[in-house]
Amino acid sequence: MWQSFPIPFRRPLASDIFIRTCEGMVDVFLALCAMNVVGISATRFGVLVAVEMTTAMLSYVPGAHLAERTGVGSDSSLEEGLTPQRGRTRSGGGRIMWTEETRRMGVSWCGRRAADGRRALRRRRGALALAAALALLGACKAKEGRSANGGSSVQVSGESQARAGQPQAARSAASQSIDWQRVGQAMGKAGSMQPGDVYKVSLPRSDLRVSVRGVQVKPALALGSWVAFKATGSNEAMAMGDLVLTEDEVGPVMLKLREGGIGQTAVHNHLLEESPRVMYMHIRAKGDPTKIAAAMHAALASSKTPMDAGGGKGPAAGALGLDTARIRRALGYAGKVNGGVYQVSVPRAETIHDEGMEVPPAMGVATALNFQPTGGGKAAITGDFVLIAGEVDPVIQALTSNGIRVTALHSHMLTEEPKLYFMHFWANDDAAKLARGLRAALDKMNVEKTA
């Protein structure tokens, strides 16, 4: 077919293919930037593209149809002149014959068509750009609304769509339908309700004596196991947690968890140079919360995790030995004293989802900054920054340039949107100085702003 076209027709066609390929590359880079830098999930970006294309079709197709009917931009006589004639080959077969006059007319016609195409393309791309801008603006406004109101984002199919659109009152009703006291009894320790309708059981490893570079680590600094539940329906919940285990406890606990239908999403370190070695196992389960709690209790029985109500609140802020007001001013965020440690939690600005279910900050997706006094206005700090891909390198740079060491970088979850990376850190220095370094890192992130 290509050989049947004269050269004046081939060149515009080849140019058109090349131009459209280049335009497609722009869309590819836009998609990569949106998902890897801005942090928009693939699903959400797909929705924006669908809105863009729908808007383009609703405006461009009727316009093209109207132009066809009214004859605007057409040249019927020229097109008739360009109709190829049937001829005979030497062997008697039929083929398309192009006359010299047709060739000259084709060059002229292609030139005018190319000019018309360029003008139409500019108009079309302008309309598409406007539609994309409006769609992106709408998505940003929706995200601001979700951040302010704690609502859920829109998903596009199946169970995710139904849950994301579930009213807050319905979700609260689902939480109220669960007997959380019974869940606590099955767990072997009572928990408490946290913001976002989360029932959380804290299990500090007060039995461990762990030190890092001469600092005796308190359970509230880096040795706190926890399991959190969020209702997803009538007598159904999603459970997530982080279990602090010694190396010899990892195998037996994992075996019991799997027997109970509880999955593991990560096993790794959070600290460096600690003695004895400590591992962290992240878990996830879905189903009857009482059965999940009973399975968790059976698994933790394979470890030495205390199940009593110990742990205590520790000293009050005034007796902590740290100027928490100074830390608060440097950070720009307030915290609370728990177990002899000043703890600050900084949620991300966007809503996190896992399989269509909103994951509140209390389920381990808020940045945790912990200060343990070490004397003379100093503090040992650790915790984890919750990041999207585009924030990882800037946060590492901010921390290391302020004397804060990165001790781990990894994931805690498997199917969350957007994809999150957890960066753990350690330092022992003047508390206010370290707070300023942590603030420099927070400034590189999309986190909720204080009033």
N, C-alpha and C positions, 0 to 999 in steps of 0.2 A: 504493500500500500504506500509505503514511504516513497518508493521510486516513482510512483505514478503522479506524485505532486511535483510541480515545477519548483525550481530553486526559490523564486520570490515567495512561494507559500511555505517552504520549509523553514526559512529563517525566522519569520514571525512566530511559527509554532515552536521552534526550538527556544526562542527567546522567552515565550510565554511559559514554557515548562521550567526554564531556569529561574525566572522571576518568582513563580509560584513556589518553587522549592526553597528559595531564599526567604520568602514570606513565612513558609512553614517553620523554618529554623528559628525565627523570632518567637513563634508560638512555643516551640520546644524550650527555649531558654526562659521564657516567661513562666512556663509550668514548673521548671526546675527551681527558679527563684522563689515562686510562690510557696512551694512545698518545703524546700530546704532552708530558705532564709527567713521568709515571713512566718512560716510555720503553719500554713493552711494545709489541711489534710487533703488527700487525693479525692476523697468523696466530696468535700466542700468545693474544691477547685472544679470538679466535674459539674457541680450544680451551676457554678458561675459561667462555665463555658456553655452549658445548655441554655442558660438565660441569654447569653450573648447571641448564640446561633438562632434561637427562637425570635429574638428581637430583630435580627438581620432578615430572617425570612419574612416576618410580618411586614417589614418595610420595603425590602428589595423586590420580592416576588410580585406583589401587586403593581409596583412601579414599572417593572419590566413588562408585565402583561398589558398595562395601559399604553406603554410606548409601542408595543407590538400592534395594538388595535388602532392607534391613531396614526401610526406610520412615522412617529418621531425617530429620527436617526437612521431610517432605513433607506435603501436605494434599490428598489425592486427591479428597475430596468437594468441596472448594472449587474445585479445578481442573475437575471435572466441571461444576460450576455455572457456571464461566466459559466453557464451551464455547459458541461462538456458534451461534445458530439460523439456519436458512436461511429467507429470506423472499422476497417478490416485489417488484420495483420496479414503478413505475407503467407502465413500458413492457413489463413482463412478464419482464424479466431477473432472474436470481438474484443476490443479494448478501448480505453478512453483516449480520445485524441484532443490535444491542446494546440490551437492555432497560435500564430504569432500575435495576432490581434488580441486573443484571449490572454496571452502572457502579459502584454502591455496593460490591458485592463486590470489584470490581477494585481500587478504592482501598484497601480493607482488605488485599487480597491483596498488592498492590504494596508497601504499607508493611511487611508482615511479610517479604516476599521481600527488600526492600532491607536490612532489619535483618540477616536471615540472610546476605545477600551481603556486608555489611560485616564481619560476624564471620568468614565464610569467607575474605574477602580478607586480614584481619589474620593469620589462621592461615597462609594460603598465603604471604603476603609474609614472614612470620617464617621459614617453611621455606626459601623461596628465599634470604633473607638469610643463613641459616645455611649453606646449600649453597654460596653464593658465597664466604662467608668461609672455609669449609674448602678450597674450590678455590684461592682466592688464597693461603692459607697454604701449601698444598701446592706451588704454583708458586714461592713465595718460598723454601721449603726446598730445592726442586730447584735454584733459581738459586744458593743458597748452596753447595750441593754442587758445582755446576759451577765456581763461582769457586774453591773449595778444591782440587778435583781436576783442573781443566783439561778436564773432559768437555764434551760437546756437548749442546745443547738439543734438545728433541723437536720435530720438524716433523710436519706432518699429512698430506702426500701425496707420492706419486711419488718421484722421485729424491731430493728433499730429505729425505724420511723415511728412506730407505735409508741415506743418507750420515750423517745426524745420529745414527742408531742404530748406526753402524759401530763396533765395538770399537776401543779405543786400540791394542791389539796388532795388529789388522788394518791400521790406518793406518800404524803403524810399519813393518810388513812391506812395505806398498806403497812407503814411502819407501826402504827398504833394497833394493827390487828395481830402483831407478833407479841408473844409474851416474852419480853426481854429478860424478865427475872428468871424465867425457866431456862433461857439461853445461858445466863450467868451461872446457874446451878450446874448445867451440863458441862460448862467450861471449867468449873471448879473454883471460879473467882468471879465476883460481880464486876460489871463494867459500869460505864456512865454514858449518857447521851451527849453527843457532841453536835456542833452546828452542821446542818445538812442532813439531819435525821440519821446520824451515824452512831451506832452503839459500839463503844470501844473498850476493850479490856487491856489494861496495861500489866505487864509481867516483868518488872525490873529484875535483872540477874544480880541480886544483892548477895548471892552466894559466891560470886567470883571476886577474886583479888587480882585485878589487871593493872599493870603499870605501863606507861609510855614515856620513855626518856626521863625516868625518875618521878613522873606524875602519877599518883594513885588515881585511877579513873573511877569516878562515881557512876553508879548505874544510870543516873539521869543525864550524864554527859554523853555516853556512847554504848551503854549496856542495857538498853531498855527494849525487851521484846514486847510486841503488841499484836492484837488481832482485832480487826474492825469489821462490822457488819452493816450493810445497808439493804433495806427491804426493796425487793424488786416486784413483789406481788403478794398475794395472800399466802402466808406461811412460806415464803420464798425469799432468799436473800443472797446477795453477793458478799463474799468474805475475802479480805486481803489482810496480809500481815507480814511481820518481819520478826524472825526468831533468832535470838542471840545464842549461839551454841559453841561449845568447845569442839576441837577437831574430832575427838572420839565420839561425840554425840551426834554428829551429822548423819552417819549411816543409819543407826537405829531409828532416829527420829524420822528420816525420810521414808524408811520402810513402813513405819506405822502410818504416816500420812497417806501414803499411796494405798495402803490397805483400806483406809477410811475414805478414799475418793477425793483427797485433797492434792492439788497439783503444786509443783514448784516452778517458779518463774525465774529464779536466780539463786545461786550459791556463790559467795565471794567474800572478800575482805572489805572492811571500811577503814581500818586503821593500818598503820605500818609500825614495825618495831615494838608491837605490844607483847607483853609476856604475862601469862601464857597466851598462845595463839588463839584468836577468836574468829569465828566464821559467822556469816549472816545468811539466813535462808529466807527468801521471800516466797510467800505462798498465795494461792488463789483457789477459791472454791465457789460453787453455786448450788443452791438447793435449800433443803429444810435447815434453817439456822440452828435448831437444837441438835440435829444429827451432826452438823459440821462442828459445833462446839464440843460434842462428845468425842468426835474423832480427834479434834485438837488436844483434848485432855489426855486421851490415850497415848497420843504421840509424845506429848511433853513429859509424860510419865517415864519415857525412856531417857530423859535428861534429868538434870538436878535443878531445873527451873523451880523456884519457890512459888507455891500456889496460895500462900497466905496473903493477908491484907497488908503485909509489911511494905517497907519502902519509905513511908513517911513523907511529909512535905519539906523537911529540913528547916534550916533557919529562915527567918523572915529577911526581907530585902535589906533592912538596916543592919542586921547581924551577919550578912553574907560576906562582908569584907571587900565588896566591890561598889564603886560609885555607879549604880545602875542608871541614874539620871544622866550622867555624862555619856554612858554607852548609848542610851536612848537618843540623845541629841546627835551623836555622831552617826548612828545608824539611820535615824529618821523613822524608826519603828519601835514600838514598845513591846516589852516581853513580860514574863512572870517568873517568879522564883519557884523552883520545884526540886526537891531532893538536894538542896545545896548548890543548885546550878541555875543560872539566869538563862532562860530559854526564850528565843524569839522565833516566831513563825511568820513567814512572808508568802502569801498565796500568789499564784500566777494570775495574770489578768484574764486570760482566756479560760473557758470551761474545758475540762478534760473529760473524755469519754472512753469507755471500754466496752466494746460490743454494743454500742448504742446507749449504754447506761452512764449517767453522769457520775463522775468520781469526785466527791467533795475533797477539799484540802485535808480534812481530818483523816483521810484514808491514805496518807503518805505522799501526797503530790504537792505539798507546800515546802518551800525552802526552809530548812531548820538550821538555826544559828545558836549554838550553846556555849556559854561562858562559865568555866569553873575557876574560882579564885585560887591562885597559887602563892599569894602573899605579896606585899609591897605594891599593891595596885595592879599586879599582873594577873593574867588569866590564861588558862589553857582553853583553846577553842577548837571545836570540831562540829560536824553536822554535814549537811549535804545541800548543794544547790540543785534545783530541778530545772533543767534546761532543754531548749530545743536545739537542733543541730547548729544553726547559725550563731548561737550564743556561746558555744563551747570554747572556741579559741579566744574570744575577747575576755571571757571570765577567767580563763587560765592566766592570761597576760595580766589582768588586774590583780589577781591573788598573788602571783609570784613576784610581781613588782612591789608588793607591799609586805614581803617577807612571810607569806602564808603558803605552806607547802600543800600541793595536791597529792592525796594519798590513794585515790581510786577514781576511776571514771568508767561507768558501765550503765546497764539498764536494770530496772527492778521489775518491769512489767513486760508483756509480750504483745498485746493487741490494742494498746491505748492510742488515742488520736488527740492531738498530734503526738508523734513519737517523742518520748522524753529520755533524757540522759541525766544520770545522777552523779554529781561530782562531790567527792568527800575531801576534807581538808584537815590540817592540823597546824597549830602554832602555839607558842607560849611566850607572851610578851606583854607590854603595857596594854591594858584592856581597851582604853580609848583609841590608842593607835591601831590596834587590830580591828576595832569597830569601823574606823575610817576605811581600812583596807577592804573590809566586807562590804561597806557601802559602795565603794568604787566598783566592786563586782556586781552588786545589785543594779547599779546604773546601766549595766550592759544588757539587762534582762527586761522582758515584758512582764512586770509584776504589778500588783495592785498598788496604787499610790495612796499615801496617807493624806488626810485632809489638811 
